[in-house]
Amino acid sequence: MIIHRFSIRSLLLAGTCCGLLATVPADAQQPAAPAPAAAPAAAPTPPPAWAVGRPANEQAVKLAPNAPPPLPTAADKLPLDKLKVPKGFKLEVWAAGIPNARTLKLGDKGTVFVSNRLLDKVYAVVEKGGKREAKVIASGMHSPNGILFHKGTLYIAEIERISKIDNIENVLDNPPTRTSSTGWSTRARITSAIRSAIRETCRIRSSAGAASAATSWRRSR
């Protein structure tokens, strides 16, 4: 009789424990999930191309280039009367209609090539019917600021590449696709051409300076 009572009590206790365990939420029985890792800090935005190398002081940070006007100023709107020149000189508009004109180079046949600094084109100014006309000979470029004419070839320096157009003065009405520098051999040829052009320019300037000095010496005598 005593054994039977203990068996009943054991069964009742076991049933009570099972009921309590069943009422505990399932998620309480699992270990807590680890906190999500913090997102990595965003990389700083790189400065625009024109700000590369700019000092970080307060005065320099306020400096920024002036955006070029979207359209070229009409020839009759240019403020020539506000520009002062030495006595004996005068100003006149030689060519108009070229926005953001930067570098000028003269071709062997009298063509004047004009580059852009902040826009994307290179122009050729030619005489036609007694008037000067500007033609686009290259476009879609990345700041084609530097240009060089050497032995019939026009070299164009963008920020990340150097291109060239061979025999340019004979194909102004239908310029071919420019050739970009690829590989060290092409770059070496372009560098050699640029050095030759620089030496030729220095030689011409030296000759002109020597002639001017000789003329002055003769006048002084």
C-alpha positions as CSV (number, residue, x, y, z in Angstrom):
1,M,0.0,0.0,0.0
2,I,2.8,2.4,0.8
3,I,4.6,1.5,-2.4
4,H,1.5,2.3,-4.5
5,R,1.1,5.7,-2.9
6,F,4.8,6.7,-3.7
7,S,4.3,5.6,-7.3
8,I,1.2,7.8,-7.6
9,R,3.1,10.8,-6.1
10,S,6.1,10.2,-8.4
11,L,3.8,10.2,-11.4
12,L,2.1,13.4,-10.3
13,L,5.5,15.2,-9.8
14,A,6.7,14.0,-13.1
15,G,3.6,15.3,-14.8
16,T,3.9,18.7,-13.1
17,C,7.5,19.1,-14.2
18,C,6.7,18.2,-17.8
19,G,3.8,20.7,-17.8
20,L,6.1,23.5,-16.5
21,L,8.7,22.8,-19.1
22,A,6.0,22.8,-21.8
23,T,4.9,26.3,-20.8
24,V,8.5,27.8,-21.2
25,P,8.8,29.5,-24.6
26,A,11.0,27.8,-27.1
27,D,13.1,30.9,-27.7
28,A,13.9,31.1,-24.0
29,Q,15.5,27.7,-24.2
30,Q,17.8,28.8,-27.1
31,P,21.0,30.8,-26.4
32,A,20.8,34.5,-27.3
33,A,21.8,35.4,-30.9
34,P,25.0,37.4,-31.2
35,A,24.5,41.1,-32.0
36,P,25.0,42.0,-35.7
37,A,28.4,43.4,-36.6
38,A,28.6,47.1,-37.0
39,A,28.5,48.3,-40.7
40,P,31.9,49.4,-42.0
41,A,32.5,53.1,-42.2
42,A,31.8,54.5,-45.6
43,A,34.9,55.4,-47.6
44,P,35.5,59.2,-48.0
45,T,34.3,60.7,-51.2
46,P,37.4,61.5,-53.4
47,P,37.9,65.1,-54.4
48,P,37.1,66.3,-57.9
49,A,40.0,66.3,-60.4
50,W,40.4,70.1,-60.1
51,A,40.9,69.8,-56.3
52,V,43.6,67.2,-56.3
53,G,46.7,68.6,-54.7
54,R,44.9,71.7,-53.3
55,P,46.2,72.7,-49.9
56,A,43.9,71.9,-47.0
57,N,44.1,75.3,-45.3
58,E,41.0,77.4,-44.8
59,Q,41.8,79.9,-47.6
60,A,42.5,77.3,-50.2
61,V,39.4,75.2,-49.5
62,K,37.3,78.2,-50.6
63,L,39.0,78.2,-54.0
64,A,37.2,76.6,-56.9
65,P,37.4,77.1,-60.7
66,N,34.8,79.2,-62.5
67,A,32.5,77.0,-64.6
68,P,32.7,78.0,-68.3
69,P,29.5,79.4,-69.9
70,P,27.5,76.8,-71.8
71,L,27.6,78.9,-75.0
72,P,30.4,81.0,-76.4
73,T,30.0,84.8,-76.1
74,A,29.0,86.5,-79.3
75,A,31.8,88.5,-81.0
76,D,29.9,91.8,-80.6
77,K,29.4,91.2,-76.8
78,L,33.1,90.8,-76.0
79,P,34.2,93.7,-73.8
80,L,37.3,94.7,-75.8
81,D,36.9,98.4,-74.7
82,K,37.6,97.3,-71.2
83,L,41.0,95.7,-72.0
84,K,44.0,98.0,-71.9
85,V,47.0,97.5,-74.2
86,P,50.3,99.5,-74.6
87,K,50.4,102.4,-77.0
88,G,50.7,101.4,-80.6
89,F,48.7,98.2,-80.1
90,K,45.1,97.4,-80.8
91,L,42.7,94.6,-80.0
92,E,40.3,92.9,-82.4
93,V,38.4,89.6,-82.5
94,W,40.3,87.1,-84.6
95,A,37.8,84.2,-84.2
96,A,34.6,83.6,-82.3
97,G,32.2,80.8,-81.5
98,I,34.7,78.5,-79.5
99,P,33.6,78.0,-75.9
100,N,36.3,77.5,-73.2
101,A,39.2,78.0,-75.6
102,R,42.5,77.1,-74.0
103,T,45.6,76.2,-76.0
104,L,46.4,77.4,-79.5
105,K,48.7,75.6,-82.0
106,L,49.5,76.6,-85.6
107,G,49.6,73.9,-88.3
108,D,52.0,73.9,-91.3
109,K,49.1,75.1,-93.6
110,G,47.9,77.9,-91.4
111,T,45.3,76.0,-89.5
112,V,44.9,77.1,-85.9
113,F,44.0,74.3,-83.5
114,V,42.2,75.2,-80.3
115,S,41.7,73.0,-77.2
116,N,39.3,73.0,-74.3
117,R,40.3,72.9,-70.7
118,L,37.0,72.0,-69.0
119,L,34.9,70.9,-72.0
120,D,35.4,68.0,-74.3
121,K,36.3,69.2,-77.8
122,V,39.2,70.3,-80.0
123,Y,38.6,72.8,-82.9
124,A,40.4,73.8,-86.1
125,V,40.0,77.4,-87.3
126,V,40.4,77.7,-91.0
127,E,39.9,80.5,-93.6
128,K,36.8,80.0,-95.8
129,G,35.4,82.5,-98.2
130,G,37.4,85.3,-96.6
131,K,36.0,84.4,-93.1
132,R,37.3,82.2,-90.3
133,E,35.4,79.1,-89.5
134,A,35.8,76.8,-86.4
135,K,35.3,73.1,-87.0
136,V,35.1,70.4,-84.4
137,I,37.8,67.8,-85.2
138,A,37.6,65.7,-81.9
139,S,34.9,65.4,-79.2
140,G,33.9,63.3,-76.3
141,M,37.3,63.8,-74.6
142,H,38.2,64.2,-71.0
143,S,39.6,67.7,-70.6
144,P,41.7,67.9,-73.8
145,N,43.8,70.8,-72.5
146,G,47.2,70.1,-74.1
147,I,47.7,69.9,-77.9
148,L,50.8,69.7,-80.0
149,F,51.3,69.9,-83.8
150,H,54.4,68.1,-85.1
151,K,55.1,66.9,-88.7
152,G,51.5,66.9,-89.7
153,T,50.2,65.1,-86.7
154,L,48.1,66.6,-84.0
155,Y,48.7,65.2,-80.5
156,I,46.0,65.7,-77.8
157,A,46.7,65.3,-74.1
158,E,43.7,64.4,-71.9
159,I,43.9,63.7,-68.2
160,E,44.5,60.0,-68.6
161,R,45.7,59.5,-72.2
162,I,47.4,61.0,-75.2
163,S,45.8,60.7,-78.6
164,K,46.9,61.7,-82.1
165,I,45.3,62.4,-85.5
166,D,47.7,61.9,-88.4
167,N,47.8,64.1,-91.5
168,I,45.2,66.3,-89.8
169,E,45.3,69.3,-92.0
170,N,44.3,67.2,-95.1
171,V,41.3,65.6,-93.4
172,L,39.7,68.5,-91.5
173,D,36.3,68.0,-93.2
174,N,36.2,64.4,-92.2
175,P,38.7,63.7,-89.4
176,P,39.4,60.0,-88.7
177,T,39.0,58.4,-85.3
178,R,41.9,59.5,-83.2
179,T,44.5,56.9,-82.1
180,S,45.1,56.6,-78.3
181,S,48.5,55.8,-76.9
182,T,48.6,52.1,-75.9
183,G,51.8,50.4,-74.8
184,W,55.3,51.8,-74.2
185,S,56.3,51.8,-77.8
186,T,53.5,54.3,-78.8
187,R,54.2,56.4,-75.7
188,A,57.9,56.5,-76.5
189,R,57.1,57.7,-80.1
190,I,54.8,60.4,-78.8
191,T,57.3,61.5,-76.1
192,S,60.0,61.7,-78.8
193,A,57.8,63.8,-81.0
194,I,57.0,66.1,-78.1
195,R,60.7,66.5,-77.3
196,S,61.5,67.2,-81.0
197,A,58.8,69.9,-81.1
198,I,60.1,71.5,-77.9
199,R,63.7,71.5,-79.2
200,E,62.5,73.1,-82.5
201,T,60.5,75.7,-80.6
202,C,63.6,76.5,-78.5
203,R,65.8,76.7,-81.6
204,I,63.4,79.1,-83.3
205,R,63.2,81.3,-80.2
206,S,66.9,81.3,-79.8
207,S,67.4,82.2,-83.5
208,A,64.8,85.0,-83.1
209,G,66.5,86.2,-80.0
210,A,69.9,86.2,-81.6
211,A,68.6,88.1,-84.6
212,S,67.0,90.7,-82.4
213,A,70.2,91.1,-80.4
214,A,72.2,91.5,-83.6
215,T,69.8,94.1,-84.9
216,S,70.0,96.0,-81.6
217,W,73.8,95.8,-81.7
218,R,73.9,97.2,-85.2
219,R,71.5,100.0,-84.3
220,S,73.7,100.9,-81.3
221,R,76.7,101.2,-83.5
